[in-house]
């Protein structure tokens, strides 16, 4: 009698668990469609994948029935709304393929990690973190292949779009594994940290997080990678769970902002928006996982040093060397992060490196589109005399004011002003012909004159002025971007010869 009651209780728990999983899966599908899908119907991240991998890790294959039910439920609703309608055979085929893929995806990832991981704690060692990353990236290839193939066979997706559709499916699931699954799996670490929580410190972190998020995704200021120091600080001070939580929060902000048309990741092309958004989230999540593991390993090494210090001097020396190596790796990682920053330290606009990368990118793009690319190169007239008379601090203030003034003129996201040299600036104007470039040049002259920055030692005027070279052409595959720079530089030289405070257009 008691055994029957226990059996019934076990069945009831099993059914309840899988029912909850199915409901959660369907809700996350809807959540992905409504809150994580960019213009063009491209999903940036697939939230159900994060849940299924975490559940399979925690509860095993007991949740597979719920995953299958939730998958069939969500997919059936979408298929019933599809146009044109599909036959019953294809309806069943797609459901079976997708449900099978959604089950195999977390099972394969778990098998690879448990099979080859040297430690049980996945996120505390760099080698197991790298294994987790590899499994998280590989496992979605199965579900993407099964799902996209079945949908293509049914005729809902043309075969010529198979590649981009497969890539979109795979990237959305892989990012879900990398961004949100670690936070779920590390939830058990919440409250176990011995680090004392400082409310002022937490408040400062939240303030910087809100400020940089608003700058990046609210007013389109290139400050998104300033969130990386906050991530590093959080990982060092509060450990891997809070670092993964921060990654999830920042990723959600980036997703929701991009979906609603804010930030730099909302582009005219859905594929371009998807790639930019996913690359940012991918870099952020990978940095968190590897950095947290490195810090955990460093702390483990420090603990071993303390435990063996009294008895084994040689072991202490060996562990100290390992500690220094770990610190060197952290320094190297920080240097790599700094290289990613493309902002000029003084003027807070794009630097030379950012300009070079953007020029090559726009050159290739406009070469394909056969559209104009214009370049403005200008520098401040008699700036050395300005520095000699007013001092370098006033010279810096002058550079900052001019950079800000020109940046306010450029209203299109694709336009870019960068600091090219000491007092030289450059403006990239994609999809802009010569007439448009002249208009922008006139606006720059007007804006700088409106600043009315005194320049008593100028040979040109009593206020700061600029000389400007204009170049515009159709990019071709037979030429290189530096030709446009040379043309603008030639025009700038001519403007200086003609008395400065003017614009000269390049002519062959």
Secondary structure by P-SEA (a helix, b strand, c coil): caaaaaaaaaaaaaaaaaaaaaaaaaaaaaaaacccccccccccccaaaaaaaaaaaaccccaaaaaaaaaaaaaaaaaaaccccccaaaaaaaaaaaaaaaaaaaaaaaaaaaaccccccccccaaaaaaaaaaaaccaaaaaaaaaaaaaaaccccccaaaaaaaaaaaaaaaaaaccaaaaaaccccccccbbbbaaaaaaaaaaaaaaaaaaccccccccccaaaaaaaaaacccaaaaaaaaaaaaaaaaaaaaacccccccccaaaaaaaaaaaaaaaaaaaaaaaaaaaaaaaaaaaaaaaccccaaaaaaaaaaaaaaaaaaaaaaaaaaaacccccccccccaaaaaaaaaaaaaaaaaabbbbbbbbbbbcaaaaaaaaccaaaaaaaaaaaaaaaaaacccccbbbbbccccbbbbbbccccaaaaaaaaaaaaaaaaaaccccccccccccbbbbbbbbbbbbcccccaaaaaaaaaaaaaaaaaacccbbbbbcc
